[in-house]
Amino acid sequence: MRASKHRNLITVVFWSLLLIGKLAAQGVGGSQLQMGNHSIEIHVVNQTGAPLDTSLRVEVLSTSGLHMAEAYSNREEGVADFGGFSDGLFQVRITGPGIEPVTQTFQIAATEPTHREYVRVERKDTQSGSEASSTSDPTVSAQELAAPPRARAEFEKGMEAYAKGNSAAAQEALKRAIELYPGYVKAHNNLGVLYQNAGLVAKAVVEYSRAVELDPKFAPGYVNIAKLSIASGNLAEAEPQLKKALAVDPGAVSVLFLLCSTEFGRREYAEALATAHHVHETTAEPQYAEVHLISAKILIAQRRPREAASEYQMFIKERPSDPRSEKVKSLIAELSAQ
């Protein structure tokens, strides 16, 4: 009887830990994968230090090259904003037409609420009079390369408007881009994001579905469909979409993280445990440490207390400053005594 009560106590505390984590995630710029409270401003400048008057793709990566977030710089200030990051080392990658791609490492200190990183980019040599080609940019898909210049210009206007917080103008620009080039996969996807942010879920699904129909290897479309299903509580629909995304990009840790949570929610415990281990083997980045809480819950239910304690210890190691650390430490002590 005492052992049963003890296990029930651990279960209750575990669920309270997960609840805290979900509440923390909900307050961070709409992203469920970022857990920190630091903001990032990426300032894109030319070789003289002046803001670059071009809308460019700005990606934040982990030090191991994992994709974490993406935005577009605005034309007037050359700035791209991000939120919800933990302190630590990161990389920024900037790509786009007319410039040489550049990647730069930076660090967010624990004491700075907003980190400002200045990145110098170099324009491509276009003295021959021909338009700068984007074929040297490995992040550009075949569908994007096929987009006519006018459609690309409208797409960039949309991303610029979005960077300024003008969602209505962004929607109209992306619609014009699609009218000019109906096969514009990214425009369909990004219009879906705008619809989703506006609460127009049905329209968002149409755009995401169109994106993956046009390009079955466009993983973000599957992920966005899955996120809508998760938000509506339909985990059964979300899981196959996440698996389609992973079939395209097996190393997408953020998608593995979502799949692990989805499998756990569907009580597919063996699968969730295997996916959690896959995430841990791939990265020790703090934003994915939540998989250890999921693993510990499953191992406790399987009466494997020592292994559960080990998962909690890895959580502490990967996220030592997490507000749940003291509760986790107390659980480690209880489990180790069994």
C-alpha positions as CSV (number, residue, x, y, z in Angstrom):
1,M,0.0,0.0,0.0
2,R,2.8,2.4,0.9
3,A,4.6,1.7,-2.4
4,S,1.4,2.3,-4.3
5,K,0.9,5.7,-2.6
6,H,4.5,6.5,-3.2
7,R,4.2,5.9,-6.9
8,N,1.0,8.0,-7.1
9,L,2.7,10.9,-5.4
10,I,5.5,10.8,-7.9
11,T,2.9,10.7,-10.7
12,V,1.1,13.8,-9.3
13,V,4.3,15.7,-9.0
14,F,5.4,14.7,-12.5
15,W,2.2,16.0,-14.0
16,S,2.5,19.3,-12.2
17,L,6.0,19.6,-13.7
18,L,4.7,19.1,-17.2
19,L,2.0,21.6,-16.6
20,I,4.5,24.3,-15.6
21,G,6.4,23.5,-18.7
22,K,3.4,23.9,-20.9
23,L,2.4,27.2,-19.3
24,A,5.9,28.5,-19.8
25,A,5.9,27.5,-23.4
26,Q,2.6,29.3,-24.1
27,G,4.0,32.7,-23.3
28,V,6.9,32.6,-25.8
29,G,6.0,34.1,-29.1
30,G,3.7,31.3,-30.2
31,S,6.4,28.7,-30.2
32,Q,6.0,25.5,-28.2
33,L,9.6,24.5,-28.7
34,Q,11.3,27.4,-27.1
35,M,11.4,27.6,-23.3
36,G,13.7,30.6,-22.6
37,N,13.0,34.3,-21.9
38,H,15.6,35.9,-24.1
39,S,15.0,37.9,-27.3
40,I,17.3,38.2,-30.2
41,E,17.7,41.1,-32.7
42,I,19.7,40.2,-35.8
43,H,21.0,43.3,-37.5
44,V,22.0,42.7,-41.1
45,V,24.5,45.3,-42.3
46,N,26.7,45.8,-45.4
47,Q,30.5,46.0,-45.3
48,T,30.5,49.6,-44.1
49,G,28.1,48.8,-41.2
50,A,25.0,50.4,-42.7
51,P,21.7,48.5,-42.6
52,L,21.1,46.4,-45.7
53,D,18.0,47.6,-47.7
54,T,17.0,44.0,-48.7
55,S,14.6,41.6,-47.1
56,L,16.7,38.5,-46.4
57,R,16.1,35.1,-44.8
58,V,17.5,34.9,-41.3
59,E,17.7,31.5,-39.5
60,V,18.8,30.8,-35.9
61,L,20.5,27.5,-35.5
62,S,22.0,25.5,-32.6
63,T,25.8,25.1,-32.6
64,S,25.3,21.7,-34.1
65,G,23.4,23.2,-37.0
66,L,19.8,22.3,-35.9
67,H,17.2,24.7,-37.3
68,M,15.4,26.6,-34.5
69,A,13.7,29.6,-35.9
70,E,13.3,31.7,-39.1
71,A,12.3,35.2,-40.0
72,Y,12.9,37.8,-42.7
73,S,14.8,41.1,-42.1
74,N,12.9,44.3,-42.9
75,R,14.2,46.6,-45.6
76,E,14.4,49.9,-43.6
77,E,16.4,48.7,-40.6
78,G,17.8,45.3,-41.8
79,V,16.5,43.7,-38.5
80,A,15.0,40.3,-37.8
81,D,13.5,39.7,-34.4
82,F,13.1,36.4,-32.4
83,G,11.9,35.5,-28.9
84,G,11.8,32.7,-26.4
85,F,15.4,31.6,-26.4
86,S,17.5,30.3,-23.5
87,D,21.0,31.6,-22.9
88,G,23.9,29.8,-24.6
89,L,25.7,29.5,-27.9
90,F,23.9,29.7,-31.2
91,Q,24.5,30.3,-34.9
92,V,22.8,32.7,-37.3
93,R,22.6,32.0,-41.1
94,I,21.6,34.7,-43.6
95,T,20.7,33.9,-47.2
96,G,18.9,35.5,-50.0
97,P,19.1,36.8,-53.6
98,G,22.0,39.1,-54.4
99,I,24.2,38.3,-51.4
100,E,26.8,35.7,-50.4
101,P,25.4,33.3,-47.7
102,V,26.9,33.9,-44.3
103,T,26.9,31.9,-41.0
104,Q,28.1,33.4,-37.7
105,T,28.3,32.1,-34.2
106,F,27.0,34.2,-31.2
107,Q,26.3,33.8,-27.5
108,I,23.4,34.9,-25.4
109,A,24.5,35.8,-21.9
110,A,22.2,34.8,-19.0
111,T,22.1,38.5,-17.9
112,E,20.9,40.1,-21.2
113,P,17.2,40.1,-21.9
114,T,17.8,41.1,-25.5
115,H,20.8,40.0,-27.5
116,R,21.7,42.2,-30.5
117,E,23.9,40.6,-33.1
118,Y,25.4,42.5,-36.1
119,V,26.1,40.4,-39.2
120,R,28.0,41.8,-42.2
121,V,27.0,40.5,-45.6
122,E,28.6,40.9,-48.9
123,R,26.6,41.6,-52.1
124,K,27.3,39.3,-55.1
125,D,29.2,40.8,-58.1
126,T,26.5,41.8,-60.6
127,Q,28.7,44.1,-62.8
128,S,27.9,41.9,-65.9
129,G,24.4,43.4,-65.7
130,S,22.7,40.0,-65.1
131,E,20.4,39.5,-62.2
132,A,22.0,37.9,-59.2
133,S,21.3,34.2,-59.2
134,S,20.1,32.3,-56.1
135,T,21.2,28.9,-57.4
136,S,24.3,29.0,-55.1
137,D,22.0,29.1,-52.1
138,P,21.4,25.5,-50.9
139,T,18.3,26.5,-49.0
140,V,16.3,27.4,-52.2
141,S,14.0,24.7,-53.6
142,A,13.4,24.1,-57.3
143,Q,9.9,25.5,-57.0
144,E,11.2,28.7,-55.5
145,L,13.8,29.0,-58.3
146,A,11.0,28.7,-60.9
147,A,9.1,31.6,-59.4
148,P,9.1,34.7,-61.7
149,P,10.7,37.9,-60.5
150,R,7.4,39.6,-59.9
151,A,6.1,36.8,-57.7
152,R,9.3,36.8,-55.7
153,A,9.1,40.6,-55.2
154,E,5.5,40.2,-53.9
155,F,6.7,37.4,-51.6
156,E,9.5,39.6,-50.2
157,K,7.0,42.4,-49.7
158,G,4.8,40.0,-47.7
159,M,7.7,39.0,-45.5
160,E,8.7,42.6,-45.0
161,A,5.2,43.5,-44.0
162,Y,5.1,40.6,-41.6
163,A,8.4,41.6,-40.0
164,K,6.8,45.0,-39.4
165,G,3.7,43.5,-37.8
166,N,1.4,44.3,-40.6
167,S,-0.3,41.0,-41.2
168,A,-3.1,42.3,-43.4
169,A,-0.6,43.7,-45.9
170,A,1.5,40.5,-45.7
171,Q,-1.6,38.4,-46.6
172,E,-2.4,40.6,-49.6
173,A,1.2,40.5,-50.9
174,L,1.4,36.7,-50.5
175,K,-2.0,36.3,-52.3
176,R,-0.6,38.4,-55.2
177,A,2.6,36.2,-55.3
178,I,0.3,33.1,-55.6
179,E,-1.8,34.7,-58.3
180,L,1.4,35.4,-60.3
181,Y,2.8,31.9,-59.6
182,P,0.3,29.3,-58.3
183,G,3.1,26.8,-57.6
184,Y,4.8,29.1,-55.1
185,V,5.1,26.5,-52.2
186,K,6.6,28.9,-49.6
187,A,3.9,31.5,-50.3
188,H,1.2,29.0,-49.7
189,N,2.8,27.9,-46.5
190,N,3.5,31.4,-45.2
191,L,-0.1,32.5,-46.1
192,G,-1.3,29.5,-44.1
193,V,0.8,30.7,-41.1
194,L,-0.8,34.2,-41.4
195,Y,-4.3,32.7,-41.6
196,Q,-3.5,30.5,-38.6
197,N,-2.3,33.5,-36.5
198,A,-5.6,35.2,-37.4
199,G,-7.6,32.3,-36.2
200,L,-8.7,31.3,-39.8
201,V,-7.9,27.6,-39.2
202,A,-9.8,26.2,-42.2
203,K,-8.0,28.6,-44.6
204,A,-4.7,27.7,-43.0
205,V,-5.3,24.0,-43.6
206,V,-6.1,24.7,-47.3
207,E,-2.8,26.5,-47.8
208,Y,-0.7,24.0,-45.9
209,S,-2.3,21.2,-47.8
210,R,-1.7,22.9,-51.1
211,A,2.0,23.4,-50.2
212,V,2.6,19.7,-49.6
213,E,0.5,18.8,-52.7
214,L,2.8,21.0,-54.8
215,D,5.9,19.7,-53.1
216,P,5.6,16.4,-51.2
217,K,9.1,16.9,-49.8
218,F,8.1,20.2,-48.2
219,A,8.4,19.1,-44.5
220,P,7.2,22.4,-42.9
221,G,3.8,22.0,-44.5
222,Y,3.3,18.6,-42.8
223,V,4.5,20.0,-39.5
224,N,2.1,22.9,-39.7
225,I,-0.8,20.6,-40.4
226,A,0.2,18.5,-37.4
227,K,0.4,21.5,-35.1
228,L,-3.1,22.5,-36.1
229,S,-4.3,19.0,-35.3
230,I,-2.5,19.0,-31.9
231,A,-4.0,22.4,-31.1
232,S,-7.5,20.9,-31.7
233,G,-6.7,17.8,-29.6
234,N,-6.6,15.5,-32.6
235,L,-3.4,13.7,-31.9
236,A,-4.4,10.8,-34.2
237,E,-4.3,13.1,-37.2
238,A,-1.1,14.8,-36.1
239,E,1.1,11.7,-35.8
240,P,1.1,10.6,-39.5
241,Q,1.8,14.2,-40.6
242,L,4.8,14.4,-38.3
243,K,6.0,11.0,-39.6
244,K,5.7,12.3,-43.2
245,A,7.9,15.3,-42.2
246,L,10.5,13.0,-40.7
247,A,10.5,10.8,-43.8
248,V,11.6,13.9,-45.7
249,D,14.0,15.2,-43.0
250,P,14.9,12.5,-40.5
251,G,17.3,14.8,-38.6
252,A,14.6,17.4,-37.7
253,V,14.9,17.3,-33.9
254,S,12.1,19.8,-33.4
255,V,9.8,17.4,-35.3
256,L,11.0,14.4,-33.3
257,F,10.2,16.4,-30.1
258,L,6.7,17.0,-31.3
259,L,6.3,13.3,-32.3
260,C,7.5,12.2,-28.9
261,S,4.9,14.4,-27.1
262,T,2.2,13.2,-29.5
263,E,3.0,9.5,-29.0
264,F,3.0,10.1,-25.2
265,G,-0.4,11.8,-25.4
266,R,-1.7,8.9,-27.4
267,R,-0.4,6.5,-24.7
268,E,2.0,4.9,-27.2
269,Y,4.6,4.6,-24.5
270,A,7.1,2.3,-26.1
271,E,7.2,4.5,-29.2
272,A,7.4,7.7,-27.2
273,L,10.3,6.3,-25.1
274,A,12.2,5.3,-28.3
275,T,11.6,8.7,-29.9
276,A,12.7,10.4,-26.7
277,H,16.0,8.4,-26.7
278,H,16.4,9.4,-30.4
279,V,16.1,13.0,-29.5
280,H,18.6,12.7,-26.7
281,E,21.1,10.8,-28.9
282,T,20.8,13.6,-31.5
283,T,21.2,16.7,-29.3
284,A,21.6,17.9,-25.7
285,E,20.2,21.4,-26.5
286,P,18.2,22.6,-23.4
287,Q,15.0,23.4,-25.3
288,Y,14.6,19.6,-25.9
289,A,15.3,18.5,-22.3
290,E,11.6,18.0,-21.8
291,V,11.9,14.5,-23.4
292,H,13.6,13.4,-20.2
293,L,10.5,14.2,-18.2
294,I,8.4,12.2,-20.6
295,S,10.8,9.3,-20.4
296,A,10.9,9.4,-16.6
297,K,7.1,9.2,-16.5
298,I,7.0,6.1,-18.7
299,L,9.8,4.4,-16.8
300,I,8.1,5.1,-13.4
301,A,5.0,3.4,-14.8
302,Q,7.1,0.5,-15.9
303,R,8.6,0.2,-12.4
304,R,12.1,1.1,-13.5
305,P,12.9,3.8,-10.8
306,R,16.7,3.9,-11.3
307,E,16.3,4.5,-15.0
308,A,13.7,7.2,-14.3
309,A,16.1,8.9,-11.9
310,S,18.7,8.9,-14.6
311,E,16.3,10.6,-17.0
312,Y,15.6,13.3,-14.3
313,Q,19.4,13.7,-13.8
314,M,19.9,14.3,-17.5
315,F,17.1,16.9,-17.4
316,I,18.9,18.8,-14.6
317,K,22.2,18.6,-16.5
318,E,20.7,20.0,-19.7
319,R,18.6,22.6,-18.1
320,P,20.2,23.4,-14.7
321,S,18.4,26.8,-14.3
322,D,14.9,25.5,-15.0
323,P,12.4,26.6,-12.2
324,R,11.4,22.9,-11.8
325,S,14.9,21.8,-10.9
326,E,14.3,21.6,-7.1
327,K,11.2,19.4,-7.6
328,V,13.1,17.2,-10.0
329,K,15.9,16.8,-7.5
330,S,13.5,15.7,-4.8
331,L,12.1,13.1,-7.2
332,I,15.6,11.9,-8.0
333,A,16.2,11.3,-4.2
334,E,12.9,9.4,-3.8
335,L,13.5,7.2,-6.8
336,S,17.1,6.5,-5.9
337,A,16.0,5.2,-2.5
338,Q,13.7,2.6,-4.0
